[in-house]
Amino acid sequence: MANMKNAKKKINQIKNRTPRIHFYKATANNAIKNTDKAIMAGDKKLAQDNLAKAIKSLDVACSKGIIHQNKVSREKSRLTIKVNNMA
């Protein structure tokens, strides 16, 4: 256990931030997975809806500083290309 005041504070900060970080990461990853599932199923309308949700959740995670901007741009680009190339 931490003895110094600043170490105790840091433990509390980590305890409070960790669930938020996990929430935003999980939301973004689930949105990406749902878009990929819709693409594999061949449902373009559902894929477009899921793509919009994925882009929004990625942007939110980026603005919170949880996912790096370059990764967000890469994921959005790849998903958009997949959806646009659907028959």
C-alpha positions as CSV (number, residue, x, y, z in Angstrom):
1,M,0.0,0.0,0.0
2,A,1.2,3.5,-0.8
3,N,2.4,5.6,2.1
4,M,2.9,9.0,0.5
5,K,-0.1,11.3,-0.1
6,N,0.6,11.7,-3.8
7,A,0.9,8.0,-4.3
8,K,-2.5,7.4,-2.6
9,K,-4.1,10.1,-4.8
10,K,-2.6,8.5,-7.9
11,I,-4.2,5.1,-6.9
12,N,-7.6,6.8,-6.6
13,Q,-7.2,8.5,-9.9
14,I,-6.3,5.2,-11.6
15,K,-9.3,3.5,-10.0
16,N,-11.6,6.2,-11.3
17,R,-10.2,6.5,-14.8
18,T,-9.9,2.8,-15.6
19,P,-13.6,2.0,-16.0
20,R,-14.1,5.0,-18.2
21,I,-11.1,4.0,-20.4
22,H,-12.5,0.5,-20.7
23,F,-16.0,1.8,-21.6
24,Y,-14.8,4.0,-24.5
25,K,-12.4,1.3,-25.8
26,A,-15.1,-1.4,-25.6
27,T,-17.7,0.8,-27.3
28,A,-15.3,1.6,-30.2
29,N,-14.3,-2.0,-30.6
30,N,-17.8,-3.3,-30.5
31,A,-18.9,-0.8,-33.1
32,I,-16.0,-1.9,-35.4
33,K,-17.0,-5.6,-34.9
34,N,-20.7,-4.9,-35.6
35,T,-19.7,-3.1,-38.8
36,D,-17.5,-6.0,-39.9
37,K,-20.3,-8.5,-39.1
38,A,-22.7,-6.5,-41.3
39,I,-20.2,-6.4,-44.1
40,M,-19.7,-10.2,-43.9
41,A,-23.5,-10.7,-43.9
42,G,-23.8,-8.6,-47.0
43,D,-26.3,-6.1,-45.5
44,K,-25.2,-2.7,-46.9
45,K,-27.9,-0.7,-45.1
46,L,-26.9,-2.2,-41.8
47,A,-23.3,-1.8,-42.6
48,Q,-23.7,1.9,-43.3
49,D,-25.6,2.5,-40.1
50,N,-23.0,0.6,-38.1
51,L,-20.2,2.5,-39.9
52,A,-21.7,5.8,-38.7
53,K,-21.9,4.5,-35.1
54,A,-18.3,3.2,-35.4
55,I,-17.0,6.5,-36.7
56,K,-18.7,8.4,-33.9
57,S,-17.5,6.1,-31.1
58,L,-13.9,6.2,-32.5
59,D,-14.0,10.0,-32.6
60,V,-15.2,10.2,-29.0
61,A,-12.5,7.8,-27.9
62,C,-10.0,9.9,-29.7
63,S,-11.2,13.2,-28.2
64,K,-10.9,11.6,-24.7
65,G,-7.3,10.7,-25.5
66,I,-7.9,7.0,-25.2
67,I,-7.1,6.0,-28.8
68,H,-4.5,7.7,-30.9
69,Q,-5.6,9.9,-33.8
70,N,-3.6,7.9,-36.4
71,K,-5.3,4.6,-35.3
72,V,-8.7,6.2,-35.5
73,S,-8.0,7.6,-39.0
74,R,-6.8,4.2,-40.1
75,E,-9.8,2.3,-38.7
76,K,-12.3,4.8,-40.2
77,S,-10.6,4.6,-43.6
78,R,-10.5,0.8,-43.7
79,L,-14.1,0.5,-42.6
80,T,-15.3,3.1,-45.1
81,I,-13.5,1.4,-47.9
82,K,-15.0,-2.0,-47.0
83,V,-18.5,-0.6,-46.9
84,N,-18.1,1.3,-50.1
85,N,-16.8,-1.8,-51.9
86,M,-19.9,-3.8,-51.0
87,A,-22.0,-4.9,-54.0
